Amino acid sequence: MSDELNPVATPPRIGTLPNLPVFHKLTGRKVVVVGGSDVALWKRELAEAAGAEIVHLTNGWTPEDLEGAALAFADMPDRDEALRFIAAARAAGAPVNIIDQTDLCDFQVGTIVNRNPVVLAISTDGAAPMLGQSIRTRIESILPLGLSAWAKAAQAWRPRVKTAIADFGARRGFWQRFTDAAWRNIDRAPTDTDFDALVADTPATRVGSVTLVGAGPGDPELLTLKAVRALQNATVILYDQLVGPGVLELARREAKRLAVGKTGHGPSCSQSEINRTIVELALAGETVVRLKGGDPLIFGRATEEIDACKAAGVSVSIVPGISAAQGAAASLGISLTERNKARRIQYVTGHGADGKLPADIDWGAMADRKVTTILYMPRKTLGEFVRKALAKGLDPATPAVAVANASRADEAHVAGTIAGIDDLAQGLAAGAPVTVLIGWVARDLARAPAELIPFPKAALS
């Protein structure tokens, strides 16, 4: 039985629409605007931006004013006058928009995101204009300005592509490569060199790229816009164990995901294996994102991966992330520096290549009262760190906070003095990544009930 005779045989391809979104060509065409309000002036500006020739009437109108108009806007609170205007506009063949009276409108103008020639319009069918504006603000924040330059290049290059590539299927391949290149290089305008490279690009000659991306301490909302764009452009993502689960949800669905995580003192991919995998994937033409918890440039072994890519002739770039230290401090509501309490910050790893406390820690620097120390990956070595730091002069009353799963929904912390922080940290969830903040910037957190955090209260006076 055919679909004509059985209309329910094929499910609808799109849900019900309150309006049909349409982009109207207005260059050189007449548009009538009636009214002197700010909203009417805004409608005039929009039509002018689209190239229309404006007839703006602020002291009355006649049906003759509407002859030859492509569109008509009017700010008319008087409903009877609005109905007369609508009749005249429709008689002249002009769709009409009565401002703030959606039930009288033939069309509406959505809230606009402009990346000329890319234009997005957002409509709530007049139900919630402020919601539409907030949606636009969110889109504006993630849609890069550089998109405009690549879209304009596409307009200019289209005739050249037809000349350079005769086969229709091959041209489709060019535009797919163009799109991938645009998102990889969205912060700069394309050049003729890009055009030549895209025309010459074939699967046999293609070399991919690698981007080291900081995933932040766990909360996906702490990702940078550039990190989100990299995830949405990647064809393969290699991610660490410390990457928060919500972060990967922001990647494009088609991307292949490879877990190469290192678990503290447990089974792990070796760094040489990770380096080799990254390079092999890039040489095969993949757009690779190496996703690392926190900031890839802070105890992220970034140098080894960058060197491996450079040695293989693979393009590599870096997108920094919010560090565990910043995420923990923000969650705790404290500053890492203060004029009179902490003039500098030092980042120290509690986990060397052999899994032990590094032997080359500058213990004199640890004892400085004017520094905030952030101790990374200290779960197995915190007790030894504390003993050695105290032996080298660190004040045992120095406040310390151990934070597990910083910035995540299951974040937890314990606070006390450095002398007692190891015992307190034993109560944090097993296997959770822990960062320890040491310094007088945490003095208010350390002022907890004595039965919870055992340290001399007088030490903080």
N, C-alpha and C positions, 0 to 999 in steps of 0.2 A: 504493500500500500504506500502511495507517495506521501511526502510530508504535507502537500497541499490538502489532501483528504484527511490526514491524521495530524493535526497541528501539535499534538502533545508528544509526537514521536521524538522530536528533537528538543532538548531542554534549551531555555534561553541562554544566549551567550553573555548577556549583561543584565544586571538588575535594573529595576525601575529607576528612571531619572526624573527629577523634578523639572529640569530644563535640559535642552540640548546645548552643550558648550560649543560655541561657534566663534571663530576669529574672523573679524570683518575687515576687508580691505577698504581703506578710506582715502588713500592718497589721491589728492586732487578732487575729491568729491565734497559736496555741500553737506554740512551738518548744522542744524539749527539748535541753538541753546536759548531758552527763555528763562529769565530770572537773574537777579543780581546777588543771590546768596553765595556764601563760601562754597557750598556744595555744587551749585551751578557753575561757579568758576572752575572748580576742580574737574567737572565733566568736560568743560571747554578745554582745559589743559590736556586731558587724556586724549580727546579727539584731535587736538593740534599735534600731539606727540605722534599720533598715527598718520599724520600727513593730511588731515582734512582741512577744507576751506570753511572757516567758521562764519556763521551769521549769528551774532549774539544780540538778543533783544532784551532790554531791561525795562522798557516803558511801553509794554503792550505788544500785541502781535496781530497779524491778519492771516487768513488762509493762504493768501498769495505768497506770504513769506516762506511757506513750506513747499512750494513748487520746486521739483527737482532735487529735494533733499534725500540723502541716503539714510539718515537717522535724525531723530528729533528728541531733544531732552527738554524737560520743563520742570521748574520748581513752582508748583501751583497748589497751595494749601486748600484753595476753594475747589471743592470736588466738581461742582457744576462746570466751572471754567475748564477744569482738567478734562472733563468728558467732551466738551466742545473742541478742545485742542486735539484730543485723541482722534475724534471723527475727522477733523481737517487733515491731520497727519496721515491717517490711513487712506483718505481720499487721494492724497498726493503720492501714495505708495511708500511712505516712510514709516518704518517701525518706530515706536515711541517708548520713551522711558519717562515716567512721572516720578520724580524724586521722592523717596520715602513713602510711596504708595504702591507697594509691590503688586497688589491685586489689579492695578490699572496698567501694568507694564507689559509690553510685548517682548522686552528683553531686559536683562540686567547686566551691569558691569561688575565683574568679580573683583576681589582684592588681587592686586597684581604683583608678581615677582618678575622683575625685568632684567634679563641677561641677554639683551638684544644681540642676535635675532631669536634667542630662546626666550619665550614668554610663558609664564604660568599664570592662570587665573583661578581663583578660589571662590566658590559660591556656597552660601548656606541657604539659598533660596529666600534670602531676606529674613530668615528666622533669628540669626544671631551674628550680626555684622562684627561685633567685637571678637567673637570666636574665630571668624574668618581672618581678622587682622592678626590674632595671636598665632594662627597656623602659618600665615605668611611670614611672621617674625621668625618662627622656628625654621622654616624652609630657607629664608634669607641667611640664617646663621650657618647652614651646612652646604649651601649651594655656592661654590666658589665664583668670585668675580671673573677669574680667568676663563670660565666656560664661554664667555662672550667671544673672546678672541679665537677660540677653536671653532666655534660655530660660524663665525664670519669667514674663517679660512675655508671651511667646508663649502660655503657658498661660492667663494672665489675659485676654488680648485675643481669644482664639479666638471666644467668643460675640459680642463686639462686631464682629468682622470679618464674621461671618455676617449680622448685622443691617445693617451698613453696605454690604456688597457682596453682592448677591443671586446674581450669576452665578458658577458654580463655576470657570470658566476665569479670570475676573477675580480670584477669591480666590487661585488659584494664583499669579497675577501679584503679588498683594500679598505673599504669603509669600516669593516670590523676592526682592522688593525689601527685605523685612524682613531676610532672610539677608544680603544685600549690605550693608545698613545696619549690621547687627550687627558684621560684621567690620571695617567702616570705623571704627566708634565703640566698639570693644570695651573701651576703657578707661573708659567711663562707662555708667551705667544709662540705659535708655530712658525717655522721658517721654511724656505725652499729646501733646505737640507733635510728637514723632516719629510717633505713631500717626496724627494728623491729616495730616501731610505724606505718609505712606506711602499713606493712603487716596486723597488727592487727586492723587498722582503718576500721570502718564500719559506716554507717549512724546513727546507734543507739548509738555509742560511741563517735562520732566525736564532738569535740569542736573547734569552729572557733577562730578567733583572731580579735583584734582591733588595728588599727593604727591611731593615731592622726596626721593629715597631715596639715602643713601650706600651704595655697593656695597663700600666698603673697597678696599684696595690690590690685591686679586686673589683671595686665598684665600677661598672661599665660607664656610668655617667661621668667618670673622671677621665675618660679617653679624650684626647684632643680631636678636633675636627679632621686634622690631617691623618691621624691614625685611623679614624673611621673610613675615610676615603681610601686609604691603602687597603684596608680589609675588604672593602667592597669591590676593589679592583683586582684582588689577588686570585690566581688560579689554584695556587697551593699555599697552605698555611702550616708552618711547623711551629707548634706551640709548646710552652713549658707547663709543668705541673702547677706552677703558681698562678697561672692565668685564671682569672675568675670565670665561672661558667657563663655568665651573662655576656661576657665580651665576645665570645665566638658567635653569639646570636646575631651580632651586628655584621658579620661577614656575609658575602653573597652566598646563596644556597648552593650554587654549583661548585664552589671551591672545594678542593680536596683537603682534608685535614689530617695532619700527621702528628701524633703525640711523640715528642722527643724529650719529654720532661725529665728533670733530674730530681729525684726524691732524696731528701736528706739522709745520708748514710744508708740508702737502699739501692735497689736495682736502677740503673740509669743508662741512657745512651751515652757513649763516650763522646767527648768533644770532637775527636777526629771523625767519628761517624756522622755527627751533625754537620760538620764542615763539608764532608764529602757529599752528603745528600743535598745540601743547599746548592753546591756548585753543579752537580749533575742535573738537577732539576732546571736550573737557570740555563745551562748549556743546551737543554732540550727544548728551550723556548718558553718555559713557564714564567709567569709573574709570581715570584716567591715572596711571601711575607714571613719573616722570622719573628714570631710574636713572643715577647719576653715579659715576665712580670715586672712591675715597677718601671724603672728607667733602664734601657739596655746598656747605658754607659756607666752604670753604677753596679759593680760586681755582677755584670751580665756576660762576661767573656766576649764582649763585642769585638775586641781587637783581633782575636783569633779568627773569627768569622769574616771580618772585614779583610784581613790579610789573605785568607783563602780565596775570597772572591776576586780580589785584585790580582792575585797570582794567576788565576784562571782567565783573566780578562773579562770578568763579569761586572756589569754596572751595579754599584751598591750605594744605597742611601740610608739615612737614619731619621726616624721620627721619635723624638724623646718622649718620655712619659712622666707622669707624676710618680715620684719615688715613694717607697714604703715609708721613709722618714716623714715626708710631707703628708702622706695620707694618714699616718698615725697621729702626727701633731694636730692636723685639722680635726680629726675625730675627737681628740682629747681636749681641743679648744685652747691650745697653748701655742705660743710663738717659739721657734727654735733659737731665736736671738733676742737679746735685750741689751739696752745700753749699759746697764750696770751689772748684769749678771752673766751675760754670754756674748763675747765679742766675736766669736768664730764658732764654726761647726766642723766637726771631724767625723768622717765615715770610716768605720773600722769593720772588717770582716772577722767573725769568730770561727770561720770555717776555711781552712787552707785546702790546697789541692789534695793533701793526704787525709783530709777529714779531721785534722787536729787543729788546735789553736795555733795560729801562725807564730813562728818564733821571732819574727822581726818587728813586733809591735813596739812602738815608742811609748814606753811606760811613763816617762816623764810628761809626755803630752796628755796621757790619761789622767794624771794627777792635777792638771791645771784647773783651778776653780772658776776660771772665766771662759770655759768652753762647754759647748753641748756636744756630747758624744753619742753617735748613733751606732749601735752594735748590730750588725746583720748576721743572720744565720747562726745564732749562738746556742741552740738548744742543747747540744751535747758538751759544749765547752764553757758555758756560762759560769759554772762554779770555779773552774780553773782561772778564768779571766778575772773574776772577783778577787780571788786569793792573791793573784800576782799584782793586780792594780792596788789593792790595799797595802801590800808589802812594799810597793814603790811609792807610797805617799798619798794615794787617793783618800780623801776624807771619808770614813765609813758612814758619816751622816749624809753624804751626798744623795739627793733624791734620785730615784730610778723608777721607771715604768716599763713593764714588759707588755707588749701588745701583740695579741694573736689575731690573724686574719684582719689586719687593719683595713678599714673602710667597708668591709663586707657586712652583710646582715647578721652574721654570726660572730662579729668582732667581740673580743673580750680583753680585759686588761687587769693587771694587778699593779699596785703602786706601793712603794715603801722607800727604804734606803738601799744603797748599793750593797751594804753588808748583808741584807736579808733578801735581796731580790731573787737569788737563785732558788731558795726554798719556796717563795711565793709563786715563781714561774712554773713550778712542778704541777700546780693546779690547773694550768692552761691545757686545752684540748690536745691530746697526743696527735702528732702529725701536722698540726697547724703551723704555718709559717709565723715565726716570732721575730719581732724587732724590739730591741731594748733601747730606750732613751735615757741617758744619764746626764744629769746636770741640774743646776739650781733653777732653771726655767720651769721645772716640774715640781717646785716646792709646794704649791697649793694642792696638787694631787697627792703628795706624800703626807699631807696633814689629814690622815684618816684615823678612825678609831684604833686605839692601841692594840686591841685583841685581833684586828685584821692585819695590821701592818706594824710589826714590832720594830720600832726604832725610837731613840730618845727625842721626845718632843722639843726639848730644849735646844736641840741641834739646829732647829729652824728659826729660832728666835733672833 
